[in-house]
């Protein structure tokens, strides 16, 4: 049996891979067989030419999130926070579903690299964009990912975002629901992992969703 903490960290990994692949498709491709490989989703054309600064006059965006994932026929959900600062960072944290406020994991996307922290197992990964592009089979950079996150966060037609995340074997369904949207600047943009945490290779974490 998979330990509860491992389950919810797997949920976080799915959110992380969503960011790394910059999937802006909110539904799976029609007519794809269950056992067929899912191709990498291509970014919309406007995301490669526009800047997030064109979408808002505020430098900060914060919101509470409820993340729900359907994985292997099982629904897994938890709460967390989304924080963004223009040109600097996109930060997603997920909480332990039982204790509520205790952070289980954190994803921090910056112009230089991507940091994934597994607080449950006291480990972390730092990924360069060269490593990310090798996984995504695309040419991604921070401005592209930032534009996508701000575009989705600022939507006025719905606070619920639906994604199908491509993996080598199946599509994983993710729903993010935003609430308590704000422009607070009272938060730290960058996280320094504790020296008690172990740095591991990206493959160690990413293989958990294959």
Secondary structure, DSSP 8 states (H G I E B T S, - for coil): ---HHHHHHHHHHHHHHHHHHT---SS--TT--TTS--------GGGGT--GGGT-S-SEEEEEEEEEEEETTEEEEEEEEEEEETTTEEEEEEE-TTTSSSEEEEEEEESS-EEEEETTTTEEEEE-HHHHHHHHTS---HHHHHHHHHHHHT-SS-SEEEEEEE-SS-EEEEEEEEEEEE----S-S-----TTSEE--HHHHHGGG-
